[in-house]
C-alpha cells in the first residue's frame, strides 16, 4: 500500500493522461477512497498476468523547436509522451518492488556499478 501511495504522491498534480482522462490531482485528492480499488486492480493484473492492451498504448507528439533552423539535427525536436496513468502507476510499483528485493537480498555484486572508465 505504501508503494501505491508513494507513486501517487510523485505524480505531477496538473497533468492528465489523454488516454484515460484521469487527472493526477484527482488521484491525489481522493487517494484514501481510491487506494483499495487501485490496489485491487494492480494486484489482480499481476496475479492473472494480464495487462490490457489499453494500458500499453502510448501516444507521442513530436514538436519542432521554433528557434532552430536546421531540422536535420535530432536535438531540435521536443517530444511529449502520453501514457496511460494506471500503466504508469503499475510500472512504478513493480520497479520499486524489484529494487526492494534486489537490495534486501543483496542480489547485485558490489562490483556491479564499478567505474570501468580507468
Secondary structure, 3 states (H helix, E strand, C coil): CHHHHHHHHHCCCCCECCCCCCEHHHHHHCHHHHHHHHHHHHHHHHHCCCCCHHHHCEEEEEEECCCCCCCCCHHHEEEEEEECHHHHHHHHHHHHHHHHHHHHCCCCCCCCCCCCCC
